Amino acid sequence: METMLRDRRAALLLVGPALLIYSLIVLVPVVWSLAYTLFEGNVLSGFQFVGFHNFAVLVSDASFWQALAFTLKYAVVVTLGQVVIGLLLSLMYVFYLGKASGLVRTLIFFPVILPAVAIAQLFSKIFEIAPQYGLVNSLLQAVHANGLIQPWLGQGGSAFWVIVIMDIWTSMGFYAVLLFAGLVEIPGDILEGARVDGATGWRLVRYIVLPLLTPILFSSFIFSINGTLKVFASIVALTNGGPGQETTPLTLYMFNTAFSNGQYGYGSTIATALAIMSLLVTLLIFSSARRDVA
């Protein structure tokens, strides 16, 4: 009994400081943010208790729904792009490049460690139209496709796809490495046995590789969807939500509402809605994974 008590005290001594720091950094701000949703105002004008009024405003806020639609569209497209391209790259590493894939993996992974501002500046120059043409418009001019020259970042539709391309290019190396780690863990005798039975090419990937890779694929989707739903830095650096509010995600709308307009209560309400949405999407993916495993 005394030994058990000593072990518990030792565990509490080791885990306690970490739990305290976690509570101060994560749990306290979460509770604070939830409390803010019940108030409106700011530090200068004072806070007034309004109950669930902020949630009622949220439902009728056209700007919120516009930001939500952009966020969902962006999250779906970028998540699919990141994971699917990452999967294709990982298959290339294992089945085509083999031991020679190290340099290629490093080069493709390199954008992951670059600052979002640096990447945004790069893509801004690539799609620039003034004061001089960027790479894309210069190439279009060189092939006499002047009708396709346009302000790529000055139009909502084209700006969306520039953001998508930039963020997929930035992070596809991470998912390629993640899935590559899963591929190399597949026992070689299983693959050889499948080849002996006549499973080659697409049939080998579909019936052998993908089922064995399913847990890591679901993990990749969870990582990606949670990251894309909370996109902020890359869009702020490239378009700052423009033109107008056409590329404004929920995170940027929340930031502007709280810190530019001083509406901390309503900003916290937007943050709460985003957190609930992320949680629901994660639970949906988990439930799908359990059904597939069962």
C-alpha positions as CSV (number, residue, x, y, z in Angstrom):
1,M,0.0,0.0,0.0
2,E,2.8,2.4,0.9
3,T,4.5,1.6,-2.3
4,M,1.4,2.4,-4.3
5,L,1.1,5.7,-2.5
6,R,4.7,6.6,-3.2
7,D,4.2,5.7,-6.9
8,R,1.1,7.9,-7.0
9,R,3.0,10.8,-5.4
10,A,5.9,10.4,-7.8
11,A,3.5,10.3,-10.8
12,L,1.7,13.4,-9.5
13,L,5.0,15.1,-9.0
14,L,6.1,14.3,-12.6
15,V,2.7,14.9,-14.3
16,G,1.4,17.8,-12.1
17,P,3.6,20.6,-13.5
18,A,2.7,19.6,-17.1
19,L,-1.0,19.5,-16.3
20,L,-0.8,22.9,-14.6
21,I,1.0,24.5,-17.6
22,Y,-1.5,22.8,-20.0
23,S,-4.4,24.2,-17.9
24,L,-3.0,27.7,-17.9
25,I,-2.2,27.7,-21.6
26,V,-5.1,25.8,-23.1
27,L,-8.0,25.2,-20.7
28,V,-8.2,28.7,-19.1
29,P,-8.3,30.6,-22.4
30,V,-10.9,28.2,-23.7
31,V,-13.2,28.8,-20.7
32,W,-12.4,32.5,-20.9
33,S,-13.4,32.5,-24.6
34,L,-16.7,30.7,-23.9
35,A,-17.5,33.2,-21.2
36,Y,-16.9,36.1,-23.6
37,T,-19.7,34.7,-25.9
38,L,-22.2,35.8,-23.3
39,F,-21.0,39.4,-23.3
40,E,-20.6,42.3,-25.8
41,G,-18.3,45.3,-25.6
42,N,-14.6,45.8,-25.0
43,V,-12.2,46.9,-22.4
44,L,-12.7,50.6,-23.1
45,S,-16.5,50.7,-23.3
46,G,-17.0,48.0,-20.8
47,F,-18.7,44.6,-21.1
48,Q,-22.4,44.0,-20.9
49,F,-24.1,40.6,-20.3
50,V,-26.3,39.7,-23.3
51,G,-26.8,36.0,-22.9
52,F,-27.1,34.1,-26.2
53,H,-27.7,37.3,-28.2
54,N,-24.3,36.9,-30.0
55,F,-25.4,33.4,-31.3
56,A,-28.6,34.9,-32.6
57,V,-26.6,37.6,-34.4
58,L,-24.3,34.9,-35.8
59,V,-27.2,33.0,-37.4
60,S,-28.3,36.2,-39.3
61,D,-24.8,37.5,-40.2
62,A,-24.3,37.4,-43.9
63,S,-20.6,38.0,-43.6
64,F,-20.3,34.9,-41.3
65,W,-22.0,32.7,-43.8
66,Q,-19.8,34.0,-46.6
67,A,-16.7,33.3,-44.5
68,L,-18.1,29.8,-43.6
69,A,-18.8,29.0,-47.2
70,F,-15.3,30.0,-48.2
71,T,-13.7,28.1,-45.3
72,L,-15.6,24.8,-46.1
73,K,-14.9,25.1,-49.8
74,Y,-11.2,25.8,-49.1
75,A,-11.0,23.0,-46.5
76,V,-12.5,20.3,-48.8
77,V,-10.4,21.2,-51.9
78,V,-7.1,21.6,-50.0
79,T,-7.6,18.6,-47.8
80,L,-8.2,16.4,-50.8
81,G,-5.3,17.9,-52.7
82,Q,-2.9,17.5,-49.8
83,V,-3.7,13.9,-49.0
84,V,-4.2,12.6,-52.5
85,I,-1.1,14.2,-53.9
86,G,0.8,13.2,-50.8
87,L,-0.4,9.6,-51.3
88,L,0.7,9.7,-55.0
89,L,4.1,11.1,-54.0
90,S,4.6,8.4,-51.3
91,L,3.7,5.7,-53.8
92,M,6.3,7.2,-56.2
93,Y,8.9,7.2,-53.4
94,V,8.4,3.5,-52.6
95,F,7.5,1.8,-55.9
96,Y,9.4,3.9,-58.5
97,L,12.3,5.8,-56.8
98,G,13.1,3.3,-54.0
99,K,16.4,4.0,-52.2
100,A,17.0,7.0,-54.5
101,S,14.0,8.9,-53.2
102,G,15.9,10.6,-50.3
103,L,16.8,13.8,-52.3
104,V,13.4,14.0,-53.9
105,R,11.7,13.7,-50.5
106,T,13.9,16.4,-49.1
107,L,13.2,18.8,-52.0
108,I,9.4,18.3,-51.9
109,F,9.3,18.5,-48.1
110,F,11.4,21.8,-48.1
111,P,8.4,24.2,-48.5
112,V,6.9,22.8,-45.2
113,I,9.6,24.6,-43.2
114,L,9.4,27.9,-45.0
115,P,7.6,30.8,-43.4
116,A,4.1,31.5,-44.7
117,V,5.0,35.1,-45.4
118,A,7.9,34.1,-47.6
119,I,5.8,31.6,-49.6
120,A,3.0,34.2,-50.0
121,Q,5.5,36.7,-51.4
122,L,6.8,34.1,-53.8
123,F,3.3,33.4,-55.1
124,S,2.4,37.0,-55.2
125,K,5.3,37.6,-57.6
126,I,4.4,34.6,-59.7
127,F,0.9,35.8,-60.2
128,E,1.6,39.5,-60.3
129,I,0.2,41.8,-62.9
130,A,1.6,45.2,-61.9
131,P,3.9,47.0,-61.9
132,Q,5.2,44.2,-64.2
133,Y,3.9,40.8,-65.2
134,G,4.7,37.9,-62.9
135,L,5.8,34.5,-64.2
136,V,2.3,33.3,-65.1
137,N,1.3,36.3,-67.1
138,S,4.7,36.6,-68.7
139,L,4.4,33.0,-69.9
140,L,0.9,33.7,-71.2
141,Q,2.2,36.7,-73.1
142,A,5.1,34.7,-74.5
143,V,2.7,32.1,-76.0
144,H,0.4,34.9,-77.3
145,A,-2.4,34.0,-75.0
146,N,-3.0,37.7,-74.0
147,G,-6.7,37.0,-73.5
148,L,-5.9,34.9,-70.5
149,I,-3.7,37.5,-68.8
150,Q,-5.6,38.8,-65.7
151,P,-5.1,40.1,-62.2
152,W,-5.1,36.6,-60.5
153,L,-5.2,38.0,-57.0
154,G,-7.6,40.8,-57.8
155,Q,-10.6,38.5,-58.5
156,G,-12.3,36.3,-56.0
157,G,-12.5,33.2,-58.2
158,S,-8.9,33.1,-59.4
159,A,-7.5,34.3,-56.0
160,F,-9.2,31.2,-54.4
161,W,-7.4,28.9,-56.7
162,V,-4.0,30.7,-56.2
163,I,-4.5,30.2,-52.5
164,V,-5.4,26.5,-53.0
165,I,-2.3,25.8,-55.2
166,M,0.0,27.6,-52.8
167,D,-1.2,25.8,-49.7
168,I,-1.2,22.4,-51.4
169,W,2.3,23.0,-52.7
170,T,3.4,24.1,-49.3
171,S,2.2,21.1,-47.3
172,M,2.0,18.1,-49.7
173,G,5.5,17.1,-48.7
174,F,4.4,16.6,-45.1
175,Y,1.7,14.2,-46.1
176,A,3.9,12.5,-48.5
177,V,6.4,11.8,-45.8
178,L,3.7,10.7,-43.3
179,L,2.2,8.2,-45.8
180,F,5.7,7.1,-46.9
181,A,6.3,6.1,-43.3
182,G,3.2,4.0,-43.4
183,L,4.1,2.4,-46.7
184,V,7.6,1.3,-45.7
185,E,6.0,-0.5,-42.6
186,I,4.0,-2.8,-44.9
187,P,5.7,-6.2,-44.8
188,G,7.5,-7.0,-48.0
189,D,6.4,-10.6,-48.0
190,I,2.8,-9.4,-48.3
191,L,3.6,-7.4,-51.4
192,E,5.6,-10.2,-52.9
193,G,2.9,-12.7,-52.2
194,A,0.3,-10.4,-53.9
195,R,2.6,-10.0,-56.9
196,V,3.0,-13.8,-57.2
197,D,-0.8,-14.0,-57.2
198,G,-1.0,-11.6,-60.1
199,A,-1.7,-8.3,-58.3
200,T,0.4,-5.6,-59.9
201,G,0.1,-1.9,-60.6
202,W,-3.3,-0.4,-59.7
203,R,-4.7,-3.7,-58.4
204,L,-1.8,-4.0,-55.9
205,V,-2.4,-0.5,-54.6
206,R,-6.2,-0.8,-54.5
207,Y,-6.5,-4.2,-52.8
208,I,-3.3,-4.5,-50.8
209,V,-1.7,-1.1,-50.1
210,L,-4.7,1.1,-49.5
211,P,-6.4,-1.2,-47.0
212,L,-3.2,-1.5,-45.0
213,L,-2.6,2.2,-45.2
214,T,-6.2,3.1,-44.1
215,P,-5.3,4.1,-40.5
216,I,-2.6,6.6,-41.6
217,L,-4.9,7.9,-44.4
218,F,-7.6,8.7,-41.8
219,S,-5.0,10.4,-39.6
220,S,-3.8,12.4,-42.6
221,F,-7.4,13.6,-43.3
222,I,-7.8,14.6,-39.6
223,F,-4.6,16.5,-39.6
224,S,-5.4,18.2,-42.9
225,I,-9.0,19.1,-42.3
226,N,-8.3,20.6,-38.8
227,G,-5.4,22.6,-40.3
228,T,-7.4,23.9,-43.3
229,L,-10.5,24.8,-41.2
230,K,-8.2,27.0,-39.2
231,V,-6.2,28.5,-42.1
232,F,-5.0,32.0,-41.3
233,A,-1.4,33.0,-41.9
234,S,-1.1,32.1,-45.6
235,I,-4.3,34.0,-46.6
236,V,-3.4,37.0,-44.5
237,A,0.0,37.1,-46.1
238,L,-1.3,36.7,-49.7
239,T,-4.7,38.4,-50.0
240,N,-5.6,39.6,-46.5
241,G,-9.1,38.2,-47.3
242,G,-9.5,40.2,-50.4
243,P,-10.7,41.3,-52.9
244,G,-13.4,42.6,-50.6
245,Q,-14.2,39.6,-48.4
246,E,-14.2,36.9,-51.0
247,T,-11.2,35.0,-49.6
248,T,-11.9,35.7,-45.9
249,P,-12.0,32.5,-43.8
250,L,-13.7,32.2,-40.5
251,T,-10.4,32.7,-38.6
252,L,-9.7,36.0,-40.3
253,Y,-13.3,37.2,-39.9
254,M,-13.0,36.3,-36.2
255,F,-9.7,38.2,-35.9
256,N,-11.0,41.3,-37.6
257,T,-14.3,41.2,-35.6
258,A,-12.5,40.9,-32.2
259,F,-9.3,42.9,-32.7
260,S,-10.1,45.4,-35.4
261,N,-13.7,46.1,-34.5
262,G,-13.3,45.5,-30.8
263,Q,-16.3,43.1,-30.6
264,Y,-14.6,40.5,-28.4
265,G,-17.8,38.8,-27.4
266,Y,-19.0,38.3,-31.0
267,G,-15.4,37.3,-32.1
268,S,-15.4,34.6,-29.4
269,T,-18.8,33.4,-30.7
270,I,-17.3,32.9,-34.1
271,A,-14.3,31.1,-32.6
272,T,-16.7,28.8,-30.7
273,A,-18.6,28.0,-33.9
274,L,-15.4,27.2,-35.6
275,A,-14.2,25.0,-32.8
276,I,-17.6,23.1,-32.7
277,M,-17.4,22.6,-36.5
278,S,-13.8,21.2,-36.3
279,L,-14.8,18.9,-33.5
280,L,-17.8,17.6,-35.5
281,V,-15.7,17.0,-38.6
282,T,-13.1,15.1,-36.6
283,L,-15.8,12.9,-34.9
284,L,-17.3,12.2,-38.4
285,I,-13.9,11.0,-39.7
286,F,-13.4,8.9,-36.6
287,S,-16.8,7.3,-36.9
288,S,-16.1,6.6,-40.6
289,A,-12.8,5.0,-39.7
290,R,-14.4,2.7,-37.1
291,R,-17.1,1.6,-39.6
292,D,-14.4,0.7,-42.1
293,V,-12.3,-1.2,-39.5
294,A,-15.4,-3.1,-38.4
